[in-house]
C-alpha cells in the first residue's frame, strides 16, 4: 500500500481469516417460507454470497463457511419472524477474524 492511499475492499477482505466450523450457524428451518418470498433479500444484501437460490430444487442454499457475520441477512429478511432464517454467531473460536487495516 502506498502512503496515503486507502486499502481497497477486496484487499481488506483478502486479509480476513476464517476458522470454519463443521456446524452451520445459519439455517432456514422451514424452506417453504422462502418459496413465496419474491425479493429474496438475503441473497441481495450478503456481500459474501452466502445465500443462493437454486432453481432446480426450489430452495435457498447456504454456504455458511463464507459468512462475514455482518447480520445484514437477518435485517433484510422480512420473514425472519416467521422462522425463515435462523442466524447465530458461530461457536467460540470459529467464524471470521478481522484484522486491522
C-alpha positions in Angstrom: 0.0 0.0 0.0 1.3 3.4 -1.0 1.4 6.0 1.8 -2.0 7.8 2.0 -3.7 5.5 -0.5 -6.8 3.8 1.0 -6.9 0.0 1.0 -9.5 -1.5 -1.4 -12.4 -3.6 -0.1 -11.0 -6.7 -1.9 -7.6 -6.2 -0.2 -9.3 -5.8 3.2 -11.4 -8.9 2.7 -8.4 -10.8 1.4 -6.7 -10.3 4.8 -9.7 -11.7 6.6 -9.2 -15.2 8.0 -11.9 -17.8 8.6 -11.9 -20.6 11.1 -14.6 -22.7 9.6 -16.8 -24.7 11.9 -18.3 -28.1 10.9 -21.6 -27.0 12.3 -23.7 -24.4 10.4 -24.6 -21.2 12.3 -27.1 -20.2 9.6 -30.2 -22.2 8.9 -33.5 -22.0 7.1 -35.7 -24.1 9.4 -38.7 -24.0 7.1 -37.6 -23.7 3.5 -41.2 -23.4 2.2 -41.3 -19.9 3.7 -38.8 -18.8 1.1 -40.8 -20.2 -1.8 -43.3 -17.3 -1.7 -40.6 -14.6 -1.0 -40.4 -12.8 -4.3 -37.4 -10.5 -3.5 -35.2 -12.9 -1.5 -33.3 -10.0 0.1 -30.9 -12.3 1.9 -29.3 -13.1 -1.4 -29.0 -9.5 -2.4 -27.6 -8.0 0.8 -24.9 -10.5 1.6 -21.5 -9.3 0.2 -20.0 -12.8 0.7 -22.7 -14.5 -1.4 -23.6 -16.9 1.4 -27.1 -17.4 0.0 -28.0 -18.6 -3.5 -31.4 -19.6 -5.0 -31.2 -23.0 -6.7 -33.9 -23.2 -9.3 -33.5 -27.0 -9.7 -34.7 -27.8 -6.2 -36.6 -24.5 -5.5 -34.7 -23.6 -2.3 -32.0 -21.3 -0.9 -28.6 -22.9 -0.5 -26.4 -21.6 2.3 -22.6 -21.5 2.2 -22.2 -20.7 5.9 -18.4 -21.0 5.7 -18.3 -17.8 3.7 -20.2 -15.8 6.3 -18.7 -12.4 7.3 -21.1 -12.3 10.3 -22.5 -8.9 9.4 -26.1 -9.8 10.1 -27.4 -8.0 7.1 -29.3 -11.0 6.0 -31.4 -11.2 9.2 -32.1 -7.5 9.0 -33.2 -7.7 5.3 -35.3 -10.9 5.7 -38.8 -9.6 6.3 -39.9 -13.2 7.1 -37.3 -13.8 9.8 -40.1 -13.6 12.4 -41.9 -16.4 10.6 -38.9 -18.7 11.0 -37.4 -18.1 7.6 -33.9 -17.6 8.8 -32.1 -18.7 12.0 -28.9 -16.7 12.5 -26.4 -17.2 15.3 -22.8 -16.4 15.8 -20.5 -19.4 15.2 -19.3 -21.4 18.2 -16.4 -19.9 20.2 -13.2 -19.7 18.3 -14.9 -20.3 15.0 -16.0 -17.9 12.3 -14.4 -14.8 10.8 -11.4 -13.0 12.2 -10.9 -9.4 11.0 -7.5 -7.7 11.0 -6.9 -4.0 11.4 -6.4 -2.2 8.2 
